[in-house]
Amino acid sequence: MERWRTIIEPFRIHSVEPIRLTTREERLRAIEAAGWNLFNIHADDVLVDLLTDSGTGAMSRDQWAAIQHGDESYAGSPSWYAFLHSVQALFPFRHVIPTHQGRAAEKILFSVIGGPGKTIPNNTHFDTTRANVEFTGAEAVDLVIPEGRQPSALHPFKGNMDVAALERFLEERGAANVPVVFVTITNNSGGGQPVSLANLRAVRAICDRFGVPLFLDACRFAENAWFIRSREPGNEGRPIPEIVREMASLADGMTMSAKKDGLANIGGWLALDDDRLAEQCRNLLILTEGFPTYGGLAGRDLEAIAQGLREVVEEDYLRYRITSTAYLGEALAEAGVPVVQPIGGHAVYLDARALLPHVPPLEYPGQALAVALYVEGGIRGCEIGTVMFGRHPDGSESPAAMDLVRLAIPRRTYTQSHVDYVIEVVRWVAERAPELRGMRIVDEPPALRHFTARFAPLG
Ligand SMILES: Cc1ncc(COP(=O)(O)O)c(C=O)c1O
């Protein structure tokens, strides 16, 4: 296949969902009524929805068939064993605790190990991870390598942890105050960038030296494994499941959102080796999610995930996934649109701070750009910048490390012509970027403000 340039989706369409075409005027009315927040828009008013790749993918024929096998027994359902088997085939941790999605796994884990005085380092915390750490009174610290904070810096593993900074950090804070070290694969908030096996090994060695456990936030583990296979010397041609198992072998546990590389619409889990910690987490699971053999999930969801985990490590799927995301990013870069380089696995990140240098970070250039893409072309992206990360627990505000707009690609959902349309719209908006104005927040909640804040355009 590689002699042909066109990226062919490795599937045929089996059932279709209509997309409603809207006019610019309709979209302008919709976004105004939504307080200029794309999370408040009715999804029927969106043409190409790139808000998130989380739970928005298309399930396969075999996943829908697996759903028919869903057994809803309260305890010990065969669907639980199918799920457990699939998870442990890739992540052989002793304990697997099913949750309704990733943040529930985070909430349970950090409720047990977090708390005031504790600090949790990560390459970059995702928003829900940071919020769940801070909710317990603990501090969340990001220690990605310096290249990971520079949108245009080229590095094959830009999601890597800054190992020297981690070492200094553990020396200064003292291992007793650091209950866990987290590594997010791929690094979503830092541009969907991968972490190398070499980096995971180095982090592992430091964790061993200080006696601190290492956990993976493994939402996009298959995409990370694909990057290892294609970029890290010595891994060419290795089977993806083998690489995944090696990543898992370097960790003591993981949190997971099956809405990403579980290829499911809902689900997640917490997995770990430590018996005592697992017992504490399970007790909390029973209180907040459900019995340990279903967690927050129906038997049919467990079946869909079990099948999704087999499909996500297929080479044809991953090749298409990574090359089709790169197709979007490279077309935009060639057109002169500043994007985070190299292109990540699940999304293309527009560098709104570079594209709108006349809009200061505290006037939210990412929000202004995301709104313009919606108004002009009905494309819904997501601000990942000062709106998402600029407000601190004490209520103060400062610019985030970067102001990005993430165009996240749902799995197996859009075709290449949808992507060509996105390229056309983004180029059109980028050419007119000097005309865009910033925004101000008129109403916001104390945490995770990007989901519900209301804005007003400036000038
Ligand atoms: C890196 C990362 N961690 C955790 C989560 C939280 O997962 P969920 O949305 O299933 O709660 C996400 C979701 O986008 C994520 O990207």
The ligand as an ORCA input file, in Angstrom:
! r2SCAN-3c Opt
* xyz 0 1
  C      -4.467     12.278     29.242
  C      -5.854     12.158     29.808
  N      -6.020     11.733     31.066
  C      -7.245     11.594     31.599
  C      -8.385     11.894     30.886
  C      -9.726     11.753     31.541
  O     -10.495     10.736     30.973
  P     -12.087     10.801     30.983
  O     -12.493     11.904     30.050
  O     -12.531      9.449     30.508
  O     -12.542     11.082     32.370
  C      -8.258     12.362     29.575
  C      -9.465     12.710     28.812
  O      -9.443     13.426     27.839
  C      -6.953     12.475     29.011
  O      -6.768     12.893     27.753
*
